């Protein structure tokens, strides 16, 4: 394969910038950069050399060079890592020199894709690298590390082995047995398929928790103008992100920030106050964005002003939000005229919490209430969770195919029909770890990776 190059550290100024090469010409290109054709470093040892710009011969830097010899490298190919001083000018000059002698820029995730192609890891482990880089909490990072260490693959392996054994048994019956399988043997196979369905279902059932752990819980703060939405937004974040004034309608756009509640990343969005359509164009656009944020949210945090009687607009907001999972925060508990008109109106779709954004009374209860509807768990000891929607979808497809095969067995259908569902189930499980994943799907997956990884 051709030799690729990319910056493996974030762009911008830093103490160190790492340029990574992978491919059969990595060492030859490095020899050109340092003007030493006899250069033969020991693998996995760090050396310092002067490198030069191949277009004008001028010195660029004195980086540290590390050579990893194939197949004992991350990608399975010859790899050279060049650790330069982190000036964008230096890094650009190094990459341009490498490109000038036949290398090409790596695509998103191409180093990891090459590792996959050379058998250094399976697809679920490769995806775990992306998740580890993007992890927003310690718990999310722990889940990514578990998957990177092959825990998901290990959980799937006995399921695939048992499924393959059933396929072999039925294939043999089709091939060598003239009569249908005895009823007692069909029942035995049916029981085994049911056991596999239960295993797949247990794994798939962890997705709701895993999904929120990886991608975050989306919470939109909605309510009328001047109810204290932006102040509560700032208090939950513990810094002043939104502008707060006594003037109603200060917030005219959506603001989003992420906070950590019990190991779960919560993407909090402050929105413009909901009221009857405004003639002001900017405010009207803000109201539309509020409605969009409500539609995209996993949970609504409805903020009401408890210092005055509920208005018709607030009752309408409560009605509109009743179709969503929600938590209602009745604000301004610190004021003497505070009154919670919703004290007896709790329902299955949400809780009512009395808070004071000013004194922060009740904010602890509010934080807990935000994650409570989503089966809050001990993130320090949650076990392996399915965090990726692709994995969840394939597990659901597997379950559907196995249930179909089980039903056909129960109906006394032919082995050929039963085998179709078992083969499909095995194929879907294989797609999780990459054995049966189509190339176009791989391209879509690795397009979500950063360049240089």
TAGIJO-V436782 format. One record per pair of residues at least 12 apart in sequence whose C-alpha atoms are under 6 Angstrom apart, sorted by the first residue. I is the first residue (numbers start at 1). GAP is how many residues later the second one is. D is the distance in whole Angstrom. If there is no record, write none. Layout:
((I	GAP	D) (I	GAP	D))
//
This chain:
((2	21	6) (3	19	5) (3	20	4) (3	22	6) (3	100	5) (4	17	6) (4	18	5) (4	99	5) (4	100	5) (4	101	6) (4	102	5) (5	15	6) (5	16	4) (5	100	5) (5	101	6) (6	13	6) (6	14	6) (6	99	6) (6	100	6) (6	446	5) (7	12	5) (7	445	5) (8	444	4) (13	73	5) (13	74	5) (14	72	5) (15	70	6) (15	71	5) (16	68	6) (16	69	5) (16	70	4) (17	66	6) (17	67	5) (17	68	6) (17	69	4) (18	64	6) (18	65	5) (19	62	6) (19	63	5) (20	60	6) (20	61	5) (21	58	5) (21	59	5) (22	56	6) (22	57	4) (23	54	6) (23	55	5) (24	54	6) (33	18	5) (33	19	6) (34	16	6) (34	17	5) (43	24	5) (43	25	5) (43	26	6) (44	23	6) (44	24	5) (45	21	6) (46	19	6) (46	20	5) (47	17	6) (47	18	5) (48	15	6) (48	16	4) (49	13	6) (50	12	4) (53	44	6) (54	43	5) (63	20	5) (63	21	5) (64	18	6) (64	19	5) (65	16	6) (65	17	5) (66	14	6) (66	15	5) (67	12	6) (67	13	5) (75	39	5) (75	40	4) (76	39	6) (76	42	6) (107	344	6) (108	339	5) (108	341	5) (108	342	5) (108	343	4) (109	337	5) (109	340	5) (109	341	6) (109	342	6) (109	344	5) (111	342	5) (112	341	6) (122	311	5) (123	310	5) (123	311	5) (124	309	5) (125	22	6) (125	23	4) (128	16	5) (128	19	6) (128	20	5) (131	13	6) (132	12	5) (137	126	6) (139	124	6) (139	240	6) (140	73	6) (140	74	5) (190	216	6) (197	202	6) (204	188	6) (206	179	5) (206	180	6) (207	179	5) (207	180	6) (210	175	5) (210	176	5) (210	177	4) (211	176	5) (213	51	5) (216	49	5) (216	50	5) (217	49	5) (217	50	6) (218	49	5) (218	79	5) (218	80	5) (219	49	5) (219	78	5) (219	80	5) (219	81	6) (220	49	5) (220	77	6) (220	80	5) (220	81	6) (221	48	6) (221	49	5) (221	80	5) (221	81	6) (222	80	5) (223	50	6) (223	51	6) (223	79	5) (223	80	5) (224	49	5) (224	50	5) (225	23	5) (225	24	5) (225	48	4) (226	22	5) (227	77	5) (227	78	5) (229	74	6) (230	12	6) (232	125	5) (251	21	5) (252	20	5) (252	31	6) (252	34	5) (253	19	6) (253	33	5) (254	16	5) (254	17	5) (255	14	5) (255	15	5) (256	12	5) (256	13	4) (271	19	5) (272	14	6) (272	15	6) (299	26	5) (299	27	5) (300	26	4) (301	25	6) (301	26	5) (301	27	6) (302	26	5) (302	27	6) (303	25	6) (303	26	5) (303	27	6) (304	26	5) (304	27	6) (305	25	6) (305	26	5) (306	24	5) (306	25	5) (306	26	6) (306	32	5) (306	33	5) (306	34	6) (307	30	5) (307	31	4) (325	24	5) (326	24	5) (327	23	5) (327	24	5) (328	23	6) (328	24	5) (329	23	6) (329	24	5) (329	25	6) (330	24	5) (331	24	5) (331	25	5) (332	24	5) (333	22	5) (333	23	5) (334	22	6) (391	41	6) (394	34	6) (398	27	4) (398	30	6) (401	20	5) (401	24	6) (402	19	6) (405	13	5) (405	16	5))
//
